[in-house]
Amino acid sequence: MGLAHGYGFVIGTKSDYWRDPVDNFGRYMHGNMKVHTPNGEYRCAIDVDSQVSPVHWRIQPLRVNEWTPLLSLQDGWHSLQSEAGSGAVDYIRDTRLRDVFVIPQIVDLEPRWPPIPPEELVGRDLLHQVALEGRQPVIAKAKLRGAKSLKKLRPVKRITLQSRKLELWMNIAPWNSGTSLQALVDLEAVLAGAQRVMVFGEPFHDGTLGVHNIHQNQGDPPGPHAGENATWQDGITIAFKQDGTASAFMNKFGTQSDRTDDQGKPLP
């Protein structure tokens, strides 16, 4: 079904920030940021709830040029279609949140089963086991130009073969797992000195300006949140700095899967 009240992002300048009151166990539910726009102040509730399970988060450096179409929009709220190419965010599928290394020419492509243990792959030109989005693992063997060791290419998350070009999808930043306080400290470091911010999620529907569900919105197991599962509707907080760099705070819950089907439902 997806988010009940739509999806999109607010862009503007950070005018205020505060943490929710701490509970009796020293935990926080949200980091709250106000985003100033010509239409008013949007309260963004960035979820770091760790009551049921540890919160997971990562800080992802971004390539600013890939966000230029959205940065060119005026400050305020912008609704998006939950589909690739609309500007929507998907933690699992979005190439803007990955480092993609392209090998321009494959000399040999050799499927293998059973797969070769990863520790035996180092030192070859390129011989790496990958999972094709839940399908049978393969071994791709190729002459690699520009990289002499597999070590600098790990971890590879996905491999695609297009016109005999090999694309290796790699996460730059690892996921962290911990307490809400630890997550908030990293969030606040991302927001420090931000010249402009962009926050994706679901708009408030109580008549006030704001954004919530600022976290992964897919991969939830059967339960109260499973009905909101869908692809291309993840919440994310992005800070653009004066020096021309940008980074994103990505957050999800320990119960959410990082592998989903085309409806956002968790895969085993």
Secondary structure, 3 states (H helix, E strand, C coil): CCCCCCCEEEEEEEEEEEECCCCCCCCCCEEEEEEEECCEEEEEEEECCCCCCCEEEEEEECCHHHHHHHHCCCCEEEECCCCCCCCCCCCCCCHHHCEEEEECCCCCCCCCCCCCCHHHCCCCCCEEEECCCCCCCEEEECCCCCCCCHHHHCCEEEEEEECCEEEEEECCCCCEEECHHHHHHHHHHHHCCEEEEEEEEEECCCCCCEEEEECCCCCCCCCCCHHHCCCCCCCEEEEEECCCCEEEEEEEECCCCCCECCCCCECC
